[in-house]
Amino acid sequence: MTDASLNTASTQTGEAGFGDYFALLKPRVMTLVVFTALVGLLAAPVSVHPVVGFAAILFIAVGGGASGALNMWWDADIDAVMKRTARRPIPSGKVTGDEAFAIGMTLSAFAVVFLALATNWVAAGLLAFTIFFYVVIYSMWLKRWTPQNIVIGGAAGAFPPMIGWAAATGTVSIESVLMFALIFMWTPPHFWALALFMRSDYDEAGVPMLTVTHGRRATRVHILVYTILLAALAIGTGFTAVGGPIYLAVAVVLNVMFLIGAVRIWRRDEVMAEADNYAVEKKVFRLSLYYLFAHFGAIALEAGLAPFGFGGW
């Protein structure tokens, strides 16, 4: 082996840096966790001391990151096969599976215990259950065994606003359940739109995504059905305590756009999709990213304006 090839191999499998360990925590997913948990905290009908609120969001974020590390530890084999995930720290050789497992378990315990100390055991219990659900129920069981992986597993990503609400109030209420349901119903059409133009990844990894087990025609139908149900839930939430005129306006506009996109996906076949390189499917997927942030941003705005006599009903 030449010096040049040795240098290349060293670069590819060199020691992990801070960025590699941070990537284990799935920072993009953590952003959504932090944002929705913060909205749950702000929407709660009680005031929270800023220091307590900051600590709650910090520990929820750490718990979300711990889930990501444990997920990467378990899914390292399929991550190495999928183009979308092949550069993650473990399949790229930067971090070992044992390191990821140790980091995930340590951060999980840290986050749960300190969230309990900073707020209450209801919030801490929900955080612990969320980590367990994502790692054991979703990653270890559902993801590899059933095309309903995204449907049922979506609950893992839906808990953060409920945890934020519980951190403030010490309880679970209909309002926090509605925020949970909004994310839960959004997850399937969001991921199925992605799966339509990333199907080869799931095929090669042996992940039973709906596109693989039931075909793309069935996936397109499922996207439409779930989007209709999501729209009814999202708009209906506008008439509850966490809604208001601002939220309702956002919900109506975005859900009409999302429904139009879902109908367009439903009306297409694979010949049409391949002809434009899945342009419609990719557009709907991008819209779904803005969709959730806009809805929760509107909930936060309603909560922020309420003390001044604006927002809410």
C-alpha positions in Angstrom: 0.0 0.0 0.0 1.4 3.4 -1.0 1.8 6.4 1.3 -1.0 8.1 -0.6 -3.4 5.2 0.0 -2.5 5.0 3.6 -3.2 8.7 4.0 -6.6 8.3 2.3 -7.5 5.4 4.6 -6.5 7.4 7.6 -8.6 10.3 6.6 -11.6 8.0 6.0 -11.3 6.1 9.3 -9.6 8.8 11.4 -10.5 9.7 15.0 -13.9 11.2 15.5 -14.2 14.9 16.1 -16.8 16.9 18.0 -19.0 17.1 14.9 -19.1 13.3 14.5 -20.3 12.8 18.1 -22.8 15.7 17.7 -24.1 14.1 14.5 -24.9 11.0 16.6 -27.6 13.0 18.3 -29.4 13.7 15.0 -29.4 17.5 15.3 -32.0 18.1 12.6 -34.5 15.9 14.4 -33.4 17.5 17.7 -34.4 20.9 16.2 -37.9 19.7 15.7 -38.0 18.1 19.2 -36.8 21.4 20.8 -39.2 23.5 18.9 -42.3 21.5 19.5 -41.4 20.9 23.2 -40.9 24.7 23.6 -44.3 25.4 22.0 -45.9 22.9 24.4 -44.2 24.7 27.3 -45.3 28.1 26.1 -48.9 27.1 25.3 -49.4 25.7 28.8 -51.9 27.8 30.9 -49.3 28.4 33.7 -46.2 30.6 33.8 -42.8 28.9 34.1 -39.7 30.6 35.5 -37.3 31.2 32.6 -34.5 29.2 34.2 -36.8 26.2 34.8 -38.1 26.5 31.2 -34.6 26.6 29.8 -33.6 23.6 31.9 -36.7 21.7 30.8 -36.0 22.3 27.1 -32.3 21.5 27.5 -33.0 18.1 29.1 -35.7 17.3 26.6 -33.2 18.1 23.8 -30.6 15.9 25.5 -33.1 13.1 25.7 -34.0 13.5 22.0 -30.3 13.4 21.2 -29.9 10.2 23.3 -32.7 8.6 21.3 -30.9 9.5 18.1 -27.6 8.0 19.3 -29.3 4.7 20.3 -31.2 4.6 17.0 -27.9 5.0 15.1 -26.3 2.2 17.2 -29.1 -0.2 16.4 -29.6 0.8 12.8 -25.9 0.9 11.9 -26.2 -2.1 9.5 -29.0 -0.6 7.4 -27.6 2.9 7.6 -24.5 1.6 5.8 -26.6 0.3 3.0 -28.8 3.4 2.4 -27.3 6.3 0.4 -29.2 8.8 2.6 -27.5 7.5 5.8 -24.2 6.0 4.7 -22.2 9.0 5.9 -23.5 8.8 9.4 -20.7 8.5 12.1 -21.0 4.7 12.7 -21.2 3.4 9.0 -18.5 5.9 8.0 -16.2 4.4 10.7 -15.8 7.6 12.7 -17.6 6.3 15.8 -18.0 2.7 17.0 -21.3 1.1 17.9 -20.1 0.7 21.5 -19.4 4.4 21.8 -22.8 5.3 20.4 -24.5 2.9 22.8 -22.6 4.3 25.8 -23.3 7.9 24.8 -27.0 7.2 24.2 -27.5 5.4 27.5 -25.6 7.9 29.5 -27.4 10.9 28.0 -30.8 9.1 28.5 -30.3 8.6 32.2 -28.9 12.2 32.6 -31.8 13.8 30.7 -34.6 11.9 32.6 -33.2 12.4 36.0 -32.4 16.0 35.6 -35.7 16.8 33.9 -37.4 15.3 37.0 -35.3 17.4 39.3 -35.9 20.6 37.3 -39.6 20.1 36.7 -41.6 17.0 37.8 -41.8 13.2 37.4 -44.7 13.3 34.9 -42.5 15.1 32.4 -39.5 12.9 33.2 -41.7 9.8 32.9 -43.0 10.9 29.5 -39.4 11.6 28.3 -38.2 8.1 29.5 -41.2 6.5 27.7 -40.4 8.5 24.6 -36.8 7.2 24.5 -38.0 3.7 25.1 -40.7 3.9 22.4 -38.3 5.3 19.8 -35.4 2.9 20.5 -37.2 -0.3 21.4 -40.7 -0.2 20.0 -39.9 1.7 16.8 -36.2 1.0 16.0 -35.9 -2.5 17.2 -39.4 -3.8 16.4 -41.6 -1.8 14.1 -39.1 -0.4 11.6 -37.9 -3.8 10.4 -41.1 -5.9 10.8 -44.2 -4.0 9.6 -45.1 -1.4 6.9 -47.0 0.3 9.8 -43.6 1.3 11.2 -44.1 5.0 10.3 -47.7 5.1 11.4 -47.2 3.6 14.9 -43.6 4.8 15.3 -44.6 8.3 14.6 -45.8 8.5 18.2 -42.1 8.8 19.3 -41.7 12.1 17.5 -45.1 13.4 18.7 -44.4 13.3 22.4 -42.2 16.5 22.8 -45.0 19.0 23.0 -46.7 16.8 25.5 -43.5 16.7 27.6 -43.1 20.4 27.4 -46.7 20.9 28.5 -46.2 18.4 31.4 -43.0 20.2 32.4 -45.1 23.3 33.0 -48.3 21.9 34.4 -47.3 18.4 35.8 -50.3 17.0 33.8 -51.4 15.7 30.5 -54.5 17.5 29.0 -56.6 17.5 25.9 -54.6 20.4 24.5 -51.3 18.5 24.8 -52.9 15.4 23.3 -54.0 17.5 20.3 -50.5 18.8 19.7 -49.3 15.2 20.0 -52.0 14.1 17.5 -51.0 16.8 15.0 -47.4 15.4 14.8 -48.6 11.8 14.9 -51.0 12.3 11.9 -48.4 14.4 10.0 -45.7 11.8 10.2 -47.0 9.2 7.7 -47.7 11.4 4.7 -44.4 13.3 5.4 -42.3 10.1 5.3 -44.3 8.3 2.6 -43.8 11.3 0.3 -40.0 10.8 0.9 -40.3 7.1 0.4 -41.8 7.5 -3.0 -38.6 9.1 -4.4 -36.2 7.2 -2.1 -37.6 3.7 -2.5 -34.4 2.1 -3.7 -32.8 2.9 -0.3 -35.5 1.0 1.6 -35.5 -1.8 -0.9 -31.7 -2.4 -0.5 -31.8 -2.1 3.2 -34.8 -4.5 3.6 -36.9 -1.9 5.5 -40.6 -2.8 5.0 -41.7 0.7 4.1 -45.2 0.9 2.5 -43.7 1.5 -0.9 -41.8 -1.8 -0.6 -44.6 -4.0 0.8 -47.7 -2.6 -0.8 -46.4 -0.7 -3.8 -46.4 2.9 -4.8 -50.0 3.0 -5.9 -51.1 2.0 -2.4 -48.7 4.5 -0.9 -50.2 7.3 -3.0 -53.7 6.4 -1.7 -52.5 6.2 1.9 -50.9 9.7 1.6 -54.2 11.2 0.4 -56.3 9.5 3.1 -53.9 10.5 5.9 -53.7 14.0 4.6 -57.5 14.4 4.6 -57.6 13.1 8.3 -54.7 15.4 9.1 -56.4 18.5 7.6 -59.6 17.8 9.6 -57.5 17.5 12.8 -55.3 20.5 12.2 -58.2 22.8 11.3 -60.4 21.5 14.1 -57.6 22.3 16.6 -58.0 25.9 15.6 -61.2 26.1 17.6 -59.7 24.7 20.8 -57.8 26.5 23.6 -54.4 26.2 21.8 -55.9 27.6 18.6 -57.3 31.0 17.6 -57.7 33.1 14.5 -54.0 33.3 13.7 -53.6 29.5 14.0 -56.8 28.9 12.1 -55.7 31.1 9.2 -52.4 29.3 9.0 -54.0 25.9 9.2 -56.6 26.5 6.5 -54.0 27.8 4.0 -51.4 25.1 4.7 -53.9 22.3 4.7 -55.5 23.4 1.5 -52.0 23.4 0.0 -51.1 20.0 1.5 -54.4 18.5 0.3 -53.8 19.8 -3.3 -50.4 18.2 -3.2 -51.7 14.9 -1.9 -54.4 14.8 -4.6 -51.7 15.5 -7.2 -49.6 12.7 -5.8 -52.6 10.4 -5.8 -53.5 11.1 -9.5 -50.0 10.3 -10.7 -48.5 7.0 -11.7 -44.9 5.9 -11.8 -44.5 6.8 -15.5 -45.5 10.4 -14.8 -43.4 10.6 -11.7 -40.2 9.2 -13.3 -40.7 11.6 -16.3 -40.2 14.7 -14.1 -37.9 12.9 -11.5 -40.7 12.9 -8.8 -41.0 16.7 -8.8 -44.4 16.7 -7.3 -43.5 14.2 -4.6 -40.4 16.2 -3.7 -42.4 19.5 -3.6 -45.0 17.9 -1.2 -42.2 16.6 1.0 -40.6 20.1 1.2 -44.0 21.6 2.0 -44.5 19.0 4.8 -41.3 20.3 6.4 -42.7 23.8 6.6 -46.1 22.6 7.5 -45.3 21.4 11.0 -43.1 24.4 11.9 -45.8 26.8 10.7 -48.6 25.1 12.7 -46.6 25.0 15.9 -45.3 28.5 15.3 -48.9 29.7 15.1 -49.7 28.0 18.4 -46.7 29.7 20.0 -47.8 33.1 18.6 -51.3 32.6 19.9 -49.9 31.8 23.4 -47.6 34.8 23.2 -50.3 37.3 22.3 -52.9 36.0 24.8 -51.5 38.0 27.8 -52.0 41.2 25.7 -55.6 40.4 24.9 -54.9 39.1 21.4 -54.9 35.6 20.1 -57.2 32.8 21.2 -61.0 32.9 21.1 
